[in-house]
Amino acid sequence: MSPKTEIYSRSDHNSSKELLDRVKNLEQQISALCIRTGARPRTQNSSYFRNRSRSRRHDFNPKGKLCYFHFRFGTKCFPEECQPPCSWNKKPQENQENSSLQ
């Protein structure tokens, strides 16, 4: 039986070490980003926003006196977005008419 000869390539060793160093560096960067952003698991974030949007829908009463846009945006509502029946336009118009008569 002939003796086994093991051959090590210096370049392979260096490239493996370089890859390990790069992976370690990336792990550190990811950890730093997670700490900075206060990252939470994705399932918690998505359920938080989903539950929050559901609760908003229940606040609006379609049988109320305001259209959805005036209920949601108030004075920032664009007039073309207002949908009847809406009592928002009645009071400001009456106030404008009264002020123009004086």
C-alpha positions as CSV (number, residue, x, y, z in Angstrom):
1,M,0.0,0.0,0.0
2,S,1.3,3.4,-0.9
3,P,1.3,6.2,1.7
4,K,-1.4,8.8,1.4
5,T,-0.4,12.3,0.7
6,E,-2.6,15.1,1.7
7,I,-2.3,18.3,-0.2
8,Y,-3.7,21.5,1.2
9,S,-4.2,24.4,-1.1
10,R,-3.4,27.7,0.6
11,S,-5.8,29.7,-1.6
12,D,-8.7,27.4,-0.6
13,H,-8.0,28.0,3.1
14,N,-7.9,31.7,2.6
15,S,-11.1,31.9,0.6
16,S,-12.9,29.8,3.2
17,K,-11.6,32.0,6.0
18,E,-12.6,35.1,4.0
19,L,-16.1,33.7,3.5
20,L,-16.5,32.9,7.2
21,D,-15.3,36.4,8.0
22,R,-17.8,37.9,5.6
23,V,-20.7,35.8,7.1
24,K,-19.7,36.8,10.6
25,N,-19.7,40.5,9.5
26,L,-23.1,40.2,8.0
27,E,-24.5,38.5,11.1
28,Q,-23.2,41.5,13.2
29,Q,-24.8,44.0,10.8
30,I,-28.1,42.2,11.0
31,S,-28.0,42.1,14.8
32,A,-27.2,45.9,14.8
33,L,-30.2,46.6,12.4
34,C,-32.5,44.5,14.6
35,I,-31.5,46.4,17.7
36,R,-31.8,49.8,16.0
37,T,-35.2,49.2,14.6
38,G,-36.6,47.3,17.5
39,A,-37.6,44.6,15.1
40,R,-40.3,42.2,16.2
41,P,-41.4,39.0,14.5
42,R,-43.4,39.8,11.4
43,T,-46.5,38.0,12.7
44,Q,-46.8,40.4,15.6
45,N,-46.5,43.5,13.3
46,S,-49.0,42.3,10.7
47,S,-51.6,41.3,13.3
48,Y,-51.2,44.7,15.0
49,F,-52.0,46.7,11.9
50,R,-54.7,44.3,10.8
51,N,-56.5,44.6,14.2
52,R,-56.1,48.4,14.2
53,S,-57.7,48.9,10.8
54,R,-60.6,46.7,11.8
55,S,-61.4,48.8,14.9
56,R,-61.4,52.0,12.8
57,R,-64.1,50.6,10.5
58,H,-66.4,50.1,13.5
59,D,-66.1,53.7,14.6
60,F,-67.9,55.1,11.5
61,N,-71.7,55.0,11.7
62,P,-73.2,55.0,8.2
63,K,-76.5,56.0,9.6
64,G,-74.9,59.1,11.3
65,K,-75.1,62.7,10.1
66,L,-71.7,62.8,8.5
67,C,-70.4,61.1,5.3
68,Y,-67.4,58.9,5.7
69,F,-65.0,61.5,4.4
70,H,-66.1,64.2,6.7
71,F,-66.1,61.8,9.6
72,R,-62.6,60.6,8.8
73,F,-60.9,63.9,7.6
74,G,-63.1,66.7,9.1
75,T,-62.1,70.1,7.8
76,K,-59.4,68.5,5.6
77,C,-62.1,66.7,3.5
78,F,-62.2,67.8,-0.1
79,P,-65.7,69.0,-1.1
80,E,-65.9,66.7,-4.1
81,E,-65.4,63.7,-1.8
82,C,-68.5,64.5,0.3
83,Q,-71.3,62.1,-0.2
84,P,-75.0,62.8,0.7
85,P,-76.6,62.7,3.1
86,C,-74.0,64.7,5.0
87,S,-74.8,67.5,7.5
88,W,-71.3,68.9,7.3
89,N,-72.0,71.2,4.3
90,K,-75.3,72.6,5.8
91,K,-73.8,74.5,8.7
92,P,-70.7,76.0,7.0
93,Q,-72.9,77.2,4.0
94,E,-75.4,78.7,6.4
95,N,-72.6,80.5,8.2
96,Q,-71.2,81.8,4.9
97,E,-74.6,83.1,3.7
98,N,-75.3,84.8,7.0
99,S,-71.9,86.5,7.0
100,S,-72.4,87.7,3.4
101,L,-75.8,89.3,4.2
102,Q,-74.3,91.4,7.0
